[in-house]
Amino acid sequence: MRERTSNMHGTLESAEITSSAATPERAADHFAAKLRYETDCWDANEALRSGADDIVVLDVRSTAAHAAGHVPGSHSLPRKEITTGRLDALSTEALFVVYCAGPHCNGADKAALEIARLGRRVKIMIGGWHGWQVEGLPQEGSEA
């Protein structure tokens, strides 16, 4: 007999979950690929704390949001202002790590797409500013 679970989305049979699972090899490929495009708040903080000079953290929210609170050492570069010249002024070789408000915002995805189209290495910091705050990591800004 199949086990049934109810939640806000209705009834789900456990067989539906297990039958659609990827093979271990495909799962490994998937998660390895994700790690090429994403980092998390903790890892970004550790890189900044260690003084890594091969990353540039970009806050792609508005300048007002950045002024209120941001990741220490991050640069404010609103998504719609990303250009080759603005990136060059920060670094020509570094990995850009971008963040926006949080998981409910796709501004970091849009910024990462633009940066990649400009020929630069880029990762998204998953969790964004909200995730950074939830982790209790150091903050700067007028409301930090």
C-alpha atoms as a printed R data frame, in Angstrom:
    type eleno elety resid chain resno      x      y       z
1   ATOM     1    CA   MET     A     1  0.000  0.000   0.000
2   ATOM     2    CA   ARG     A     2  1.302  3.452  -0.928
3   ATOM     3    CA   GLU     A     3  1.802  6.023   1.778
4   ATOM     4    CA   ARG     A     4 -0.209  9.204   1.248
5   ATOM     5    CA   THR     A     5  0.744 12.598   2.595
6   ATOM     6    CA   SER     A     6 -1.454 15.677   2.604
7   ATOM     7    CA   ASN     A     7 -0.173 19.202   2.481
8   ATOM     8    CA   MET     A     8 -1.356 22.572   1.221
9   ATOM     9    CA   HIS     A     9 -0.871 21.365  -2.367
10  ATOM    10    CA   GLY     A    10 -3.089 18.318  -1.987
11  ATOM    11    CA   THR     A    11 -2.263 14.658  -1.604
12  ATOM    12    CA   LEU     A    12  1.089 13.296  -2.686
13  ATOM    13    CA   GLU     A    13  2.009  9.651  -2.850
14  ATOM    14    CA   SER     A    14  5.531  8.788  -1.700
15  ATOM    15    CA   ALA     A    15  5.997  6.758  -4.895
16  ATOM    16    CA   GLU     A    16  5.650  9.982  -6.887
17  ATOM    17    CA   ILE     A    17  8.717 11.377  -5.175
18  ATOM    18    CA   THR     A    18 10.904  8.299  -5.393
19  ATOM    19    CA   SER     A    19  9.992  7.325  -8.949
20  ATOM    20    CA   SER     A    20 11.063 10.707 -10.328
21  ATOM    21    CA   ALA     A    21 14.426 10.794  -8.556
22  ATOM    22    CA   ALA     A    22 17.482 11.139 -10.770
23  ATOM    23    CA   THR     A    23 20.195  8.521 -10.877
24  ATOM    24    CA   PRO     A    24 23.132  9.268  -8.566
25  ATOM    25    CA   GLU     A    25 25.290 10.140 -11.599
26  ATOM    26    CA   ARG     A    26 22.747 12.622 -12.982
27  ATOM    27    CA   ALA     A    27 22.214 14.088  -9.526
28  ATOM    28    CA   ALA     A    28 25.977 14.564  -9.125
29  ATOM    29    CA   ASP     A    29 26.176 16.299 -12.518
30  ATOM    30    CA   HIS     A    30 23.259 18.554 -11.617
31  ATOM    31    CA   PHE     A    31 24.632 19.643  -8.247
32  ATOM    32    CA   ALA     A    32 28.159 20.105  -9.581
33  ATOM    33    CA   ALA     A    33 26.725 22.382 -12.260
34  ATOM    34    CA   LYS     A    34 24.767 24.390  -9.673
35  ATOM    35    CA   LEU     A    35 27.954 24.988  -7.695
36  ATOM    36    CA   ARG     A    36 29.603 26.457 -10.794
37  ATOM    37    CA   TYR     A    37 26.892 29.156 -10.867
38  ATOM    38    CA   GLU     A    38 26.081 29.716  -7.189
39  ATOM    39    CA   THR     A    39 27.725 30.334  -3.857
40  ATOM    40    CA   ASP     A    40 26.106 30.904  -0.507
41  ATOM    41    CA   CYS     A    41 26.350 33.674   2.064
42  ATOM    42    CA   TRP     A    42 28.640 31.731   4.365
43  ATOM    43    CA   ASP     A    43 31.180 30.933   1.647
44  ATOM    44    CA   ALA     A    44 31.111 34.512   0.345
45  ATOM    45    CA   ASN     A    45 31.725 35.808   3.864
46  ATOM    46    CA   GLU     A    46 34.621 33.392   4.372
47  ATOM    47    CA   ALA     A    47 36.209 34.520   1.097
48  ATOM    48    CA   LEU     A    48 35.845 38.191   2.047
49  ATOM    49    CA   ARG     A    49 37.080 37.554   5.593
50  ATOM    50    CA   SER     A    50 40.168 35.773   4.297
51  ATOM    51    CA   GLY     A    51 41.032 38.785   2.147
52  ATOM    52    CA   ALA     A    52 40.507 37.022  -1.176
53  ATOM    53    CA   ASP     A    53 41.420 39.457  -3.917
54  ATOM    54    CA   ASP     A    54 40.049 37.340  -6.745
55  ATOM    55    CA   ILE     A    55 36.360 38.084  -6.067
56  ATOM    56    CA   VAL     A    56 34.287 41.247  -6.257
57  ATOM    57    CA   VAL     A    57 30.936 41.218  -4.473
58  ATOM    58    CA   LEU     A    58 28.259 43.302  -6.194
59  ATOM    59    CA   ASP     A    59 25.047 44.451  -4.551
60  ATOM    60    CA   VAL     A    60 22.721 44.855  -7.525
61  ATOM    61    CA   ARG     A    61 19.854 46.369  -5.519
62  ATOM    62    CA   SER     A    62 19.174 50.102  -5.584
63  ATOM    63    CA   THR     A    63 21.794 52.483  -4.204
64  ATOM    64    CA   ALA     A    64 19.332 53.410  -1.440
65  ATOM    65    CA   ALA     A    65 18.960 49.767  -0.398
66  ATOM    66    CA   HIS     A    66 22.748 49.389  -0.417
67  ATOM    67    CA   ALA     A    67 23.172 52.511   1.732
68  ATOM    68    CA   ALA     A    68 20.684 51.141   4.277
69  ATOM    69    CA   GLY     A    69 22.506 47.823   4.657
70  ATOM    70    CA   HIS     A    70 24.922 45.672   2.702
71  ATOM    71    CA   VAL     A    71 27.610 43.021   2.755
72  ATOM    72    CA   PRO     A    72 30.838 44.617   4.040
73  ATOM    73    CA   GLY     A    73 33.193 45.276   1.159
74  ATOM    74    CA   SER     A    74 30.477 44.913  -1.474
75  ATOM    75    CA   HIS     A    75 30.110 47.433  -4.267
76  ATOM    76    CA   SER     A    76 26.800 48.987  -5.188
77  ATOM    77    CA   LEU     A    77 26.098 48.469  -8.871
78  ATOM    78    CA   PRO     A    78 22.375 48.411  -9.624
79  ATOM    79    CA   ARG     A    79 21.532 45.832 -12.247
80  ATOM    80    CA   LYS     A    80 20.488 48.329 -14.922
81  ATOM    81    CA   GLU     A    81 23.803 50.184 -14.570
82  ATOM    82    CA   ILE     A    82 26.055 47.210 -15.353
83  ATOM    83    CA   THR     A    83 28.398 47.984 -18.238
84  ATOM    84    CA   THR     A    84 31.824 46.807 -19.318
85  ATOM    85    CA   GLY     A    85 33.292 50.094 -18.125
86  ATOM    86    CA   ARG     A    86 31.721 49.816 -14.670
87  ATOM    87    CA   LEU     A    87 32.994 46.242 -14.309
88  ATOM    88    CA   ASP     A    88 36.464 47.188 -15.591
89  ATOM    89    CA   ALA     A    89 36.661 49.905 -12.923
90  ATOM    90    CA   LEU     A    90 36.279 47.172 -10.285
91  ATOM    91    CA   SER     A    91 38.354 44.382 -11.851
92  ATOM    92    CA   THR     A    92 39.198 42.899 -15.196
93  ATOM    93    CA   GLU     A    93 40.014 39.423 -13.837
94  ATOM    94    CA   ALA     A    94 37.984 38.759 -10.681
95  ATOM    95    CA   LEU     A    95 34.995 36.511 -10.224
96  ATOM    96    CA   PHE     A    96 31.926 38.682  -9.680
97  ATOM    97    CA   VAL     A    97 29.593 37.473  -6.929
98  ATOM    98    CA   VAL     A    98 26.209 39.184  -7.188
99  ATOM    99    CA   TYR     A    99 23.319 39.454  -4.778
100 ATOM   100    CA   CYS     A   100 19.953 41.152  -4.568
101 ATOM   101    CA   ALA     A   101 17.270 41.305  -1.883
102 ATOM   102    CA   GLY     A   102 16.793 37.568  -1.426
103 ATOM   103    CA   PRO     A   103 15.295 34.391  -2.830
104 ATOM   104    CA   HIS     A   104 12.103 36.234  -3.797
105 ATOM   105    CA   CYS     A   105 14.065 38.515  -6.147
106 ATOM   106    CA   ASN     A   106 15.521 37.619  -9.541
107 ATOM   107    CA   GLY     A   107 17.673 40.744  -9.804
108 ATOM   108    CA   ALA     A   108 20.822 38.738  -9.126
109 ATOM   109    CA   ASP     A   109 19.928 36.306 -11.923
110 ATOM   110    CA   LYS     A   110 19.393 39.186 -14.353
111 ATOM   111    CA   ALA     A   111 22.649 40.840 -13.258
112 ATOM   112    CA   ALA     A   112 24.577 37.560 -13.559
113 ATOM   113    CA   LEU     A   113 23.187 37.064 -17.052
114 ATOM   114    CA   GLU     A   114 24.328 40.539 -18.099
115 ATOM   115    CA   ILE     A   115 27.777 40.090 -16.556
116 ATOM   116    CA   ALA     A   116 28.196 36.717 -18.292
117 ATOM   117    CA   ARG     A   117 27.098 38.269 -21.601
118 ATOM   118    CA   LEU     A   118 29.834 40.863 -21.088
119 ATOM   119    CA   GLY     A   119 32.342 38.007 -20.955
120 ATOM   120    CA   ARG     A   120 32.976 37.931 -17.209
121 ATOM   121    CA   ARG     A   121 32.992 35.108 -14.681
122 ATOM   122    CA   VAL     A   122 30.057 35.385 -12.303
123 ATOM   123    CA   LYS     A   123 28.207 33.555  -9.541
124 ATOM   124    CA   ILE     A   124 25.034 34.361  -7.663
125 ATOM   125    CA   MET     A   125 25.079 34.518  -3.877
126 ATOM   126    CA   ILE     A   126 21.960 32.507  -3.056
127 ATOM   127    CA   GLY     A   127 19.882 33.924  -0.244
128 ATOM   128    CA   GLY     A   128 20.856 37.481  -1.136
129 ATOM   129    CA   TRP     A   129 20.773 40.248   1.465
130 ATOM   130    CA   HIS     A   130 17.980 38.478   3.372
131 ATOM   131    CA   GLY     A   131 20.031 35.293   3.616
132 ATOM   132    CA   TRP     A   132 23.062 37.266   4.768
133 ATOM   133    CA   GLN     A   133 21.019 38.818   7.579
134 ATOM   134    CA   VAL     A   134 19.419 35.503   8.587
135 ATOM   135    CA   GLU     A   135 22.909 33.970   8.876
136 ATOM   136    CA   GLY     A   136 23.859 36.772  11.287
137 ATOM   137    CA   LEU     A   137 26.864 37.782   9.196
138 ATOM   138    CA   PRO     A   138 28.587 41.193   9.525
139 ATOM   139    CA   GLN     A   139 26.695 44.139   8.032
140 ATOM   140    CA   GLU     A   140 27.404 47.719   7.060
141 ATOM   141    CA   GLY     A   141 25.056 50.600   6.317
142 ATOM   142    CA   SER     A   142 22.849 53.166   7.984
143 ATOM   143    CA   GLU     A   143 20.335 50.557   9.202
144 ATOM   144    CA   ALA     A   144 22.777 47.711   9.849
